[in-house]
Amino acid sequence: MTATHGGEPRPYLIPLNIHGREVLSVDMSSGNQGWTAYFSAAVTDLGALVLVRLAPEVPPVGSPPTTRGRTETALEVKEVRVTTGHRTAGFASSLLREIPILRIEAAINQTAHRRVLTKRTPDGSLLTQDLPGGQRFRTPPSMTTAMDRLSLSIDDPGGYRKPDRFYRQVADLYLHQAAVSSRPAHDLAEANGTPVATVHRWIREAKARNILLLPAHRGGGDPAERWARTARASSSTSEEDPEKETK
């Protein structure tokens, strides 16, 4: 394997399109643990880092053997790590949609590639040992944690200059509702008989006063709206674009 800077082996490249602009770059260093970097025009333009971890397929417990004498095992994607880049304002699920898991698994299981990669992929025990942090937080909770049902009624003192305590109430109720609804500003407006534009103004002022804390906006959409939409969409097969409530 040809060495590059610092004596580190050159990565093993697997193209994912005929132009070579979409590629898997497999770590061939001595410390590799099945990691490969995925590069595409979209990922590069965003300045993101997408790492995909490969490992041999493990049949489900109790499943009948299907090898029929074959000893080779398919490789599959076991883990994905995404780091947002300097050209993005935060994490969005649209970045995850840029990762073509099925095409990656087709590419790595081409015979020539699979035989190279199989020697450099960890088994299931290493994957488990390498997980960050403790163990209890990764275990599904035995008890459900119900969310409090809060009244969405806001005590408006009236007047043009409102005190911080008013905007703190707006911020708390907005974030509470954004965790369960894709239209928190509409919900607050409905509950208070107030125009949506007025609620948007309250939200902007709460942010300006550094009372409502959220990651920076991207493209006019509110991160809380994206978080709520992503949470609901995780159990479905498709995801619509987040609603842009706050202008």
ChimeraX attribute file (.defattr): number of C-alpha atoms within 10 A of each C-alpha:
attribute: neighborCount
match mode: 1-to-1
recipient: residues
	/A:1	10
	/A:2	8
	/A:3	12
	/A:4	10
	/A:5	7
	/A:6	6
	/A:7	9
	/A:8	14
	/A:9	15
	/A:10	16
	/A:11	18
	/A:12	15
	/A:13	15
	/A:14	18
	/A:15	17
	/A:16	20
	/A:17	10
	/A:18	7
	/A:19	8
	/A:20	13
	/A:21	11
	/A:22	18
	/A:23	20
	/A:24	23
	/A:25	19
	/A:26	23
	/A:27	21
	/A:28	21
	/A:29	15
	/A:30	9
	/A:31	9
	/A:32	13
	/A:33	19
	/A:34	25
	/A:35	25
	/A:36	23
	/A:37	18
	/A:38	24
	/A:39	23
	/A:40	18
	/A:41	12
	/A:42	13
	/A:43	19
	/A:44	15
	/A:45	12
	/A:46	16
	/A:47	15
	/A:48	20
	/A:49	15
	/A:50	21
	/A:51	21
	/A:52	22
	/A:53	19
	/A:54	27
	/A:55	24
	/A:56	20
	/A:57	14
	/A:58	12
	/A:59	11
	/A:60	7
	/A:61	6
	/A:62	6
	/A:63	7
	/A:64	8
	/A:65	8
	/A:66	8
	/A:67	9
	/A:68	6
	/A:69	7
	/A:70	7
	/A:71	6
	/A:72	12
	/A:73	16
	/A:74	17
	/A:75	22
	/A:76	20
	/A:77	18
	/A:78	15
	/A:79	13
	/A:80	16
	/A:81	12
	/A:82	14
	/A:83	13
	/A:84	17
	/A:85	16
	/A:86	10
	/A:87	11
	/A:88	15
	/A:89	15
	/A:90	14
	/A:91	18
	/A:92	16
	/A:93	17
	/A:94	14
	/A:95	16
	/A:96	15
	/A:97	10
	/A:98	15
	/A:99	20
	/A:100	11
	/A:101	15
	/A:102	10
	/A:103	10
	/A:104	20
	/A:105	16
	/A:106	14
	/A:107	19
	/A:108	24
	/A:109	17
	/A:110	12
	/A:111	12
	/A:112	10
	/A:113	14
	/A:114	20
	/A:115	16
	/A:116	13
	/A:117	21
	/A:118	20
	/A:119	9
	/A:120	21
	/A:121	19
	/A:122	17
	/A:123	16
	/A:124	13
	/A:125	8
	/A:126	12
	/A:127	17
	/A:128	9
	/A:129	8
	/A:130	9
	/A:131	10
	/A:132	8
	/A:133	8
	/A:134	7
	/A:135	8
	/A:136	8
	/A:137	8
	/A:138	10
	/A:139	7
	/A:140	8
	/A:141	9
	/A:142	6
	/A:143	6
	/A:144	7
	/A:145	7
	/A:146	6
	/A:147	9
	/A:148	7
	/A:149	8
	/A:150	9
	/A:151	9
	/A:152	19
	/A:153	15
	/A:154	15
	/A:155	11
	/A:156	13
	/A:157	10
	/A:158	8
	/A:159	7
	/A:160	6
	/A:161	7
	/A:162	13
	/A:163	11
	/A:164	13
	/A:165	11
	/A:166	16
	/A:167	23
	/A:168	17
	/A:169	18
	/A:170	26
	/A:171	21
	/A:172	15
	/A:173	19
	/A:174	22
	/A:175	18
	/A:176	18
	/A:177	22
	/A:178	22
	/A:179	18
	/A:180	17
	/A:181	20
	/A:182	23
	/A:183	19
	/A:184	22
	/A:185	27
	/A:186	18
	/A:187	18
	/A:188	23
	/A:189	19
	/A:190	15
	/A:191	13
	/A:192	16
	/A:193	10
	/A:194	12
	/A:195	13
	/A:196	18
	/A:197	15
	/A:198	12
	/A:199	22
	/A:200	18
	/A:201	13
	/A:202	18
	/A:203	21
	/A:204	17
	/A:205	18
	/A:206	20
	/A:207	15
	/A:208	11
	/A:209	13
	/A:210	12
	/A:211	18
	/A:212	19
	/A:213	13
	/A:214	12
	/A:215	11
	/A:216	13
	/A:217	15
	/A:218	14
	/A:219	9
	/A:220	12
	/A:221	17
	/A:222	20
	/A:223	22
	/A:224	25
	/A:225	24
	/A:226	21
	/A:227	20
	/A:228	19
	/A:229	23
	/A:230	20
	/A:231	15
	/A:232	14
	/A:233	14
	/A:234	11
	/A:235	9
	/A:236	9
	/A:237	6
	/A:238	7
	/A:239	15
	/A:240	9
	/A:241	11
	/A:242	21
	/A:243	14
	/A:244	16
	/A:245	18
	/A:246	18
	/A:247	12
